[in-house]
């Protein structure tokens, strides 16, 4: 039997990297979010793992447009678990997967070209995916309403929401938060600790402590999101100073339970965490740059 073409093999590697990034994120005790230590918000860690497996194929389809990847992954996730577990993850990881398909030694240059090439059809398909997922806090907008046909490109629609949504902001900053904040911190945390769970937790808390989580803002308002940010900043210092995850785990799980009792889910910070873990794993499967590039 002949070997599959390289594009198919790379697609399989991208899909595997996505699933592993989702598993890495689930293994860390992220306060307020679903993880292996505690379920929450009427969802389980198993729901997220099954939806990751289901979404991995559509996300890594060779040569597919971003809109096709996003809608296909959302529909596959719903078929697997019946709830919205991963819309934000999919929105962030679809462009990264497409960049890894064509990138050679680098992700950000092909990612930039992909984001600049997004069109109105991409927007229409992503709008359909958002309506299908029906995330918490989804309302109507005067401009670029997802319940209406798109009138601009997906990048233009994301630019409209960038000041109030961290996921949309990545589309207009070439994923600056992922590469310039998240990945740099994660690499440092991995160098300081052999426990990947602790490094992932530090990454999550860094996002949560840096800016109010926009999922919390949409659902609970700016004041609560700001209080969570301040609490995360204090916990981040304790985690960084702890020698082992187990030393700080009771404190982490106590705050986790408090957030979940209040229905507070820092979902955007978790989505950015998965995207960073995915980007970091993708670097390991990129072919080397051509000589002279």
C-alpha positions as CSV (number, residue, x, y, z in Angstrom):
1,X,0.0,0.0,0.0
2,X,1.5,3.4,-1.0
3,X,2.2,5.9,1.7
4,X,-0.3,8.8,2.1
5,X,0.9,12.1,0.7
6,X,2.8,14.5,3.1
7,X,-0.2,16.8,3.3
8,X,-2.3,14.0,4.8
9,X,0.5,13.0,7.2
10,X,0.9,16.6,8.3
11,X,-2.9,16.9,8.8
12,X,-2.8,13.8,11.1
13,X,0.1,15.3,13.1
14,X,-1.8,18.6,13.5
15,X,-5.0,16.7,14.6
16,X,-2.9,14.8,17.2
17,X,-1.3,18.0,18.5
18,X,-4.7,19.6,18.9
19,X,-6.1,16.6,20.9
20,X,-2.9,16.5,23.1
21,X,-3.1,20.3,23.7
22,X,-6.7,19.9,24.9
23,X,-5.7,17.0,27.2
24,X,-2.8,19.0,28.6
25,X,-5.2,21.8,29.5
26,X,-7.7,19.5,31.1
27,X,-5.0,18.0,33.3
28,X,-4.2,21.3,35.0
29,X,-6.5,22.4,37.9
30,X,-7.7,25.7,36.3
31,X,-9.9,27.5,38.9
32,X,-13.5,28.0,37.7
33,X,-13.0,25.9,34.5
34,X,-13.6,22.2,33.9
35,X,-10.5,20.0,34.5
36,X,-9.5,16.5,35.6
37,X,-9.7,17.4,39.3
38,X,-13.3,18.7,39.2
39,X,-16.2,19.0,36.7
40,X,-18.4,22.1,36.6
41,X,-21.0,24.1,34.8
42,X,-22.9,21.0,33.9
43,X,-20.0,19.7,31.9
44,X,-17.3,17.1,32.5
45,X,-13.7,16.6,31.5
46,X,-14.8,13.7,29.4
47,X,-17.1,16.0,27.5
48,X,-14.2,18.2,26.6
49,X,-12.0,15.3,25.6
50,X,-14.6,13.7,23.4
51,X,-15.3,17.1,21.7
52,X,-11.6,17.6,21.1
53,X,-11.4,14.2,19.4
54,X,-14.4,15.0,17.3
55,X,-13.2,18.5,16.3
56,X,-9.7,17.5,15.5
57,X,-10.5,16.1,12.0
58,X,-12.4,19.1,10.7
59,X,-9.9,21.5,12.2
60,X,-7.0,19.8,10.4
61,X,-8.7,19.2,7.0
62,X,-6.0,19.9,4.3
63,X,-6.5,23.1,2.3
64,X,-9.9,23.9,4.0
65,X,-10.8,27.5,4.5
66,X,-11.0,28.8,8.1
67,X,-14.8,29.1,8.0
68,X,-15.1,25.5,6.9
69,X,-12.8,24.3,9.7
70,X,-14.7,26.2,12.3
71,X,-18.2,25.2,11.3
72,X,-17.2,21.6,10.7
73,X,-15.5,21.4,14.1
74,X,-18.4,22.9,16.0
75,X,-20.9,20.6,14.3
76,X,-18.7,17.6,15.0
77,X,-18.4,18.6,18.7
78,X,-22.1,19.0,19.0
79,X,-22.7,15.5,17.5
80,X,-20.2,14.1,20.0
81,X,-21.4,15.8,23.3
82,X,-24.5,17.8,22.5
83,X,-23.3,21.0,24.2
84,X,-21.0,23.9,23.5
85,X,-17.7,22.9,25.0
86,X,-15.2,24.4,22.7
87,X,-16.3,27.3,20.4
88,X,-13.6,29.6,21.6
89,X,-11.0,26.9,21.3
90,X,-12.0,26.2,17.8
91,X,-12.0,29.8,16.7
92,X,-8.5,30.2,18.0
93,X,-7.1,26.8,16.8
94,X,-8.5,26.8,13.3
95,X,-6.1,29.5,12.0
96,X,-3.2,27.9,13.9
97,X,-3.9,24.5,12.3
98,X,-4.1,26.1,8.8
99,X,-0.8,27.9,9.4
100,X,0.9,24.7,10.5
101,X,-0.2,23.0,7.3
102,X,1.9,25.4,5.2
103,X,4.4,26.8,7.7
104,X,8.1,26.0,7.5
105,X,10.0,26.6,10.7
106,X,7.6,29.4,11.6
107,X,3.9,29.8,12.4
108,X,3.3,33.5,12.6
109,X,4.2,34.5,9.1
110,X,1.8,32.0,7.4
111,X,-0.8,32.8,10.2
112,X,-0.6,36.5,9.2
113,X,-1.2,35.6,5.6
114,X,-4.2,33.4,6.5
115,X,-5.8,36.0,8.7
116,X,-5.4,38.7,6.0
117,X,-7.0,36.4,3.4
118,X,-10.2,35.8,5.4
119,X,-13.3,36.6,3.3
120,X,-17.0,37.1,3.6
121,X,-17.7,33.4,3.1
122,X,-15.5,32.6,6.1
123,X,-17.5,35.1,8.1
124,X,-20.8,33.5,7.0
125,X,-19.6,30.1,8.1
126,X,-18.2,31.3,11.4
127,X,-21.4,33.2,12.1
128,X,-23.3,29.9,11.5
129,X,-21.0,28.2,13.9
130,X,-21.4,30.8,16.6
131,X,-25.2,30.7,16.4
132,X,-25.0,26.9,16.5
133,X,-22.9,27.0,19.6
134,X,-25.0,29.8,21.2
135,X,-22.3,30.8,23.8
136,X,-23.3,32.4,27.1
137,X,-23.9,36.1,26.7
138,X,-24.5,35.9,23.0
139,X,-26.8,38.8,22.1
140,X,-27.7,40.9,19.0
141,X,-25.4,43.6,17.5
142,X,-26.2,46.6,15.5
143,X,-23.2,45.8,13.2
144,X,-22.1,42.4,11.9
145,X,-24.8,40.5,13.8
146,X,-24.1,36.8,13.7
147,X,-27.8,36.1,13.1
148,X,-27.6,38.0,9.8
149,X,-25.7,37.2,6.6
150,X,-22.2,38.6,6.7
151,X,-21.5,41.9,4.9
152,X,-17.7,42.0,5.7
153,X,-14.8,39.7,5.8
154,X,-14.3,37.6,9.0
155,X,-11.2,39.7,9.9
156,X,-13.3,42.9,9.6
157,X,-16.0,41.4,11.8
158,X,-13.5,40.3,14.4
159,X,-11.9,43.8,14.3
160,X,-15.4,45.2,15.3
161,X,-15.4,43.0,18.4
162,X,-11.7,43.2,19.3
163,X,-12.1,45.8,22.0
164,X,-14.5,43.6,24.0
165,X,-13.5,40.1,23.1
166,X,-10.0,38.6,23.6
167,X,-10.6,35.9,21.0
168,X,-11.6,38.4,18.3
169,X,-8.6,40.4,19.2
170,X,-6.2,37.6,18.2
171,X,-7.5,37.8,14.6
172,X,-6.4,41.4,14.3
173,X,-3.1,41.2,16.3
174,X,-1.7,38.0,14.7
175,X,-2.4,36.2,17.9
176,X,-0.1,38.5,20.0
177,X,-1.5,37.3,23.3
178,X,-0.8,33.7,22.4
179,X,2.8,34.1,21.0
180,X,4.1,37.2,22.9
181,X,2.6,36.5,26.3
182,X,1.3,32.9,26.5
183,X,4.1,30.9,24.8
184,X,6.9,32.9,26.4
185,X,5.5,32.4,29.9
186,X,4.8,28.7,29.2
187,X,8.4,28.1,28.0
188,X,9.7,29.7,31.2
189,X,7.4,27.8,33.4
190,X,8.4,24.5,31.8
191,X,12.0,25.3,32.3
192,X,11.4,26.0,36.0
193,X,9.2,22.9,36.7
194,X,9.1,19.4,35.3
195,X,5.4,19.3,36.1
196,X,3.6,20.2,32.9
197,X,0.4,20.6,34.9
198,X,1.9,23.4,37.0
199,X,3.3,25.1,33.9
200,X,-0.1,25.0,32.3
201,X,-1.8,26.3,35.4
202,X,0.7,29.3,35.5
203,X,-0.2,29.9,31.9
204,X,-3.9,30.0,32.6
205,X,-3.5,32.2,35.6
206,X,-1.3,34.6,33.6
207,X,-4.1,35.2,31.1
208,X,-6.7,35.4,33.9
209,X,-4.6,37.9,35.9
210,X,-3.6,40.1,33.0
211,X,-7.0,41.2,31.7
212,X,-10.6,40.7,32.8
213,X,-11.9,37.4,31.2
214,X,-14.3,38.5,28.5
215,X,-16.5,35.4,29.0
216,X,-17.0,36.5,32.6
217,X,-17.6,40.1,31.5
218,X,-20.3,39.0,29.1
219,X,-22.1,36.8,31.6
220,X,-21.5,38.6,35.0
221,X,-20.3,42.1,34.2
222,X,-17.1,44.0,34.4
223,X,-16.9,44.4,38.2
224,X,-17.0,40.6,38.9
225,X,-14.5,40.0,36.1
226,X,-12.1,42.6,37.6
227,X,-12.4,41.0,41.0
228,X,-11.6,37.6,39.5
229,X,-8.6,39.1,37.8
230,X,-7.2,40.5,41.1
231,X,-7.8,37.1,42.8
232,X,-6.0,35.3,40.0
233,X,-3.0,37.7,40.2
234,X,-2.6,36.8,43.9
235,X,-2.9,33.1,43.3
236,X,-0.5,33.3,40.4
237,X,2.2,34.5,42.7
238,X,1.6,31.6,45.1
239,X,1.7,29.1,42.3
240,X,4.9,30.5,40.9
241,X,6.5,30.4,44.4
242,X,5.4,26.8,45.1
243,X,7.9,24.0,44.7
244,X,5.2,21.5,43.7
245,X,1.7,21.7,42.5
246,X,0.5,19.5,45.4
247,X,1.8,22.1,47.8
248,X,-0.7,24.6,46.6
249,X,-3.5,22.3,45.3
250,X,-5.9,22.7,48.3
251,X,-5.9,26.5,47.8
252,X,-6.5,26.2,44.1
253,X,-9.4,23.8,44.5
254,X,-11.0,25.9,47.2
255,X,-11.1,28.9,44.8
256,X,-12.2,26.6,42.0
257,X,-15.2,25.5,44.0
258,X,-16.1,29.0,45.0
259,X,-16.1,30.2,41.4
260,X,-18.1,27.3,40.2
261,X,-20.7,27.8,43.0
262,X,-21.1,31.3,41.6
263,X,-21.4,30.0,38.0
264,X,-18.3,31.9,37.1
265,X,-16.3,30.3,34.3
266,X,-13.1,32.0,33.0
267,X,-13.7,30.4,29.6
268,X,-11.7,32.9,27.5
269,X,-8.6,32.4,29.6
270,X,-9.0,28.6,29.2
271,X,-9.4,29.0,25.4
272,X,-6.3,31.1,25.2
273,X,-4.5,28.5,27.2
274,X,-5.4,25.7,24.8
275,X,-4.4,27.9,21.8
276,X,-1.0,28.5,23.4
277,X,-0.4,24.8,24.2
278,X,-1.5,24.0,20.6
279,X,0.9,26.6,19.1
280,X,3.7,25.3,21.2
281,X,3.1,21.7,20.1
282,X,2.8,22.7,16.5
283,X,6.3,24.1,16.5
284,X,7.5,20.5,17.0
285,X,6.0,19.3,13.8
286,X,6.8,22.1,11.4
287,X,9.2,21.2,8.6
288,X,12.5,23.2,8.7
289,X,12.7,26.4,6.6
290,X,14.0,26.1,3.1
291,X,17.7,27.0,2.6
292,X,17.8,30.7,1.8
293,X,14.4,31.5,3.2
